[in-house]
Each structure stands twice: as structure tokens, then as C-alpha cells.
Amino acid sequence: MVGPLNELYYGNNSVYGIAGPLDNAIANFGLGANFYSNVQNGPLNLGVQFTSTSTTPTGVIDAWEWDLDGDGEIDSTEEDPYYLYTEQGTYDVSLTVYLDGESDTKTLEDYIMVNDGSDIYGNLSGIWHAENTYNITGDVSIAEGDELIINPGVELQFSDDVQFMVNGTLVADASSARSEPIVFSSDTSWNGIRFFNTQEDNLLINCEISGATISAIKVEGDSKVDIIGCKIFDNNSSAIEVIGSDNVLISQNIITNNTHLTNTGGIICNASSIEITNNVIVNNTGQWGAFNLSNNSNAIITNNTIANNESTNITPYLFFLMNSVPVITNSIIIDNGEIHFVQSTPIITYSCVTGGFAGEGNIDEDPLFAAPTAGDGNGYDGLAADWSLQTGSPCINAGNPDAMYNDPDGSRNDMGAYGGPNSMGPTDSDDNTINVVAVNSISVYPNPFNPTANIALSINENDIQQPVSVEIFNVKGQLVKTLVNNEIVQTTNFVWNGKDNNGNSTSSGMYFVKMKTVSSEVSKKMLLIK
């Protein structure tokens, strides 16, 4: 209470700070159950991370009992459980905490609402499957520490002006089903996918992204994203914009028919030295035809086909370069006019460039595409064209002769997107599906976890029939648990219960799950909190 001179009193005793009254109040209140969750509503397979905020006079609780689906049964005795809601409905959630034989219960009625996916907004978490509907009606986000896994065949339909913000982890990976891409689109227009300040292993693999009016994919704040085997097309914006983020891979994509009135319809990089390999970048229209690289964006651009893009600038620039020197190798850079670079001069070798360009191995010839578009810009359908090389093309076996650049069959590198070790491969003629050389990856959820973690492997079709090893290591590099020991896997989903190979519980801390296949070795960090 407040005295006549605005002094603070607890009972009859005056105090001069708030800490004393709070401590006394907590001691007086005793044991109190309380909690919150990262999300409260969403579509089927909603993944919810619950956090206990229960209080005691001593700060210690003996036990937690959670009824997470309102059926009167105990679903978890963890302090902060993760729960996957697989059926549509509304769920009461109850937490009971225990201390020295006493208990207290907190129940929130209708706390979790699992819907049919027809009205999605707010925070996202969980696993999305192709059999469900996903209509995004308001801005959505993946919060830091949360993860959304999107499986092959899922279609996301966005309402006007809606943005998909990723601060946590997005795994949209359809590499296991090339004919079932993950589709991001809108009947009107939407504001694209934005990755901001996320250093997690974000994946966009075999996705189709169209209809955005702000960059279809925007990566900012030192974020980490792999964009592989996607079609990014018909956006009234740049296809990809990267700002202040070096850990970005753009590979095996078709980037076409994107339009930007004041910038480029292709790729923008600002203070970002990224890797751009084996992409078809064609028929985009903008003030700058295909690229805008600025502020030390010294990108590595290898085995790309860059053709028939349109610059609306008075002086048509295919590349706008400002204080940036990209290194371009084994690429095809073709336009109906002369290729122009503004501000800076790139380093180009073993490439086919309209008008010629000084550099080792460069040529200036017709690359003999199989069936290119008839002209430049978005007035021609770049998706319907075939940008592979005819037999007899001067670009075949004309790339850098170093074996590190060889084609998958071991022959000398072909210039363009269909050459090199990460060759995109010709598209299927029936449905124009990109034949992606899929990247192996690992997903862990929840992460952080206690006491169990779900570990999902994404293994490309070349490795899935070959022996695989999956092991867990601590931060010292010591082996903790072997999940798969050089075997052909029958399942790609595992659960680790936090115990080592001897059955002993491990301590809290950072761990790494590593997968070794015939072609690669990948890892994923995960945090055990007890």
C-alpha cells in the first residue's frame, strides 16, 4: 500500500524497493501453477512447446503433471513439454505442480485450437502434410527457437499483402518427391518469405514461389538459408534479395519472369558474398536485367545460365555492380544486345558471354540452347523454354578443365546450369519438374528439447539405398550415441531419449547429430535443457 507521503508499505512496515514486497507476496501466496505456450492455434499437426512459469516460495518444484489434451489423463511429467496435436479440435490444458506434498493446478479451457487450415495467422510450429489445406489469411511467423516442417505436396495459399516471417527454422523440403513440389502462391498478391536474424538450417528445396510483390525470398540479418531446386517465377518483385547475409546458397533453381520496376527481377545482394551455382536465370525484367550486387557482394557465380533478361534502364545493364567484384566461372551470359556491367568489373573465366569478355577460356558464340525463348524479358515464357544444350554446342566440355569442376559423368565441365558437379539436370518434359540433385539434411524438433528429440533425416535418392551412419556427439567431439551404424535405413525418423550408448542420461548442453552418407556428411546442433 502507499502511505500519505507516497511511501510504499507492506503491512505496517515501510519499504524502499519493490523486491521486498514481491518476495513477501510470493512467500505468502505459496505454490502456484502457471504456464504459457509458443502457439495457441494452427492447423493439424500443430507442434506446441509449453513452458511452466509456476512459482514457489523457494523456487523449487518437486514434480509437474500435464494434461495437454483435456482428457483427464497425464500426458507429460516434463517441466516444459512439447506436444504434437494431430486431430482437429479445441483442447483444455492443465498443469499440476507439487511441492512437499502440496499441489496446485492451473487449467486453461479451450486453450489450444487446432483447425482445418482454412484460416491461418500468427505464430507457426509443427509439421504440415499434403492432405491438409493451408490458407494463410494474415501475417505468419516462425519465432526464434520454433520450427515448421513442410512436407512434399503442400500448397500454401496467401491472402493479399500477407508476409511469411522466419526468425526460427523453416524446413520446406520436397527433394524426396520431385513431382510433388511445395507451392507458395496467391490468387491476388502477397509479400513473400522473409528470413530475418536466423542462423538455423533453413531449407527451401523443390518449392514453387510465385505471386509476390515484395521480394519473393528476402534474407536479412546474417541469416542462413539454402534455396535449392526451386522455381521462382511470375513475381512482381525481385526473385531473391539478400542483405547482410553470407551463408546463403542459391543452387539448381529456375528464376524466370520476375519483374521489378526500379531494381532487378533476378537476384539482389547487398553486403552479401554468397554462392550462386547451377541456376537458370532467364526472362526477368527490371531496371537491371539479372543482378544487382552492391557493397562488397563478391558473389561466387558458377555454372549458371543467364539469358534473355531485360533491362529497362536507358543504358541496359544485365549486371549492376557497385563496389562488388563477383567471380563468374563456367557460365553462359547471353543477351540479344551487348552485355553491360556498371560501376565495377567482374572476374569472368571459362564462360560464354555475348560480345566477348577478357578472361581465360571465355568465348563469344551461340550456345545452341535446345529451345530458348524468342526474345528478352517477361513477355516470353522462360518456364516453357528448354535451356539445356544441343549436341554440338560450343559450351559442351568448354568449362574450366580442373577436375573439381567436372560434370557428374566425370567429363570436362559444360558451361551453364547443366554442367559441373552440381548439375541441375534437364527438366522432365511432361511437367517441367526440375531434376534436383538433392542435398542431405537433418531436422530436430523440438529444439531445445527435454528429454526427447525427434530427429528427421532428408536423404537424397542417390544415397537412400546406400549405407548411412547417424551419430550424436557432445561439444568436445566425443561420441555419445549411435543411432545408425553404417546401415541402409528403413526409416528416416528417430527419437533420441537423451541417453548415451551405455544407457546413462546425458547432462544439459549442446549436442550435434551427424549423418554420413556415401556423398556427404551433414550435422545439426541441438540443445538439451533439463
SULTAVEN-V315267 format. One record per run of one state. SS is the DSSP state (H for helix, E for strand, - for the rest). FROM is the first residue (numbers start at 1). TO is the last residue. If there is no record, write none. Layout:
((SS;FROM;TO) (SS;FROM;TO))
//
This chain:
((-;1;1) (E;2;2) (-;3;7) (E;8;10) (-;11;12) (E;13;15) (-;16;17) (H;18;29) (-;30;31) (E;32;32) (-;33;34) (E;35;37) (-;38;40) (E;41;43) (-;44;45) (E;46;52) (-;53;54) (E;55;55) (-;56;62) (E;63;67) (-;68;75) (E;76;76) (-;77;81) (E;82;85) (-;86;88) (E;89;99) (-;100;101) (E;102;115) (-;116;119) (E;120;123) (-;124;125) (E;126;128) (-;129;133) (E;134;142) (-;143;146) (E;147;150) (-;151;154) (E;155;158) (-;159;163) (E;164;166) (-;167;168) (E;169;173) (-;174;181) (E;182;186) (-;187;189) (E;190;190) (-;191;192) (E;193;196) (-;197;201) (E;202;205) (-;206;206) (E;207;209) (-;210;211) (E;212;212) (-;213;216) (E;217;220) (-;221;224) (E;225;228) (-;229;230) (E;231;233) (-;234;239) (E;240;243) (-;244;247) (E;248;251) (-;252;253) (E;254;256) (-;257;258) (E;259;264) (-;265;266) (E;267;270) (-;271;274) (E;275;277) (-;278;279) (E;280;282) (-;283;284) (E;285;294) (-;295;299) (E;300;302) (-;303;304) (E;305;307) (-;308;309) (E;310;311) (-;312;316) (E;317;322) (-;323;326) (E;327;329) (-;330;331) (E;332;334) (-;335;340) (E;341;343) (-;344;346) (E;347;349) (-;350;351) (E;352;353) (-;354;362) (E;363;363) (-;364;368) (E;369;371) (-;372;385) (E;386;389) (-;390;402) (H;403;405) (-;406;440) (E;441;445) (-;446;448) (E;449;449) (-;450;452) (E;453;458) (-;459;467) (E;468;474) (-;475;478) (E;479;487) (-;488;492) (E;493;496) (-;497;498) (E;499;499) (-;500;504) (E;505;505) (-;506;508) (E;509;516) (-;517;520) (E;521;528) (-;529;530))
//
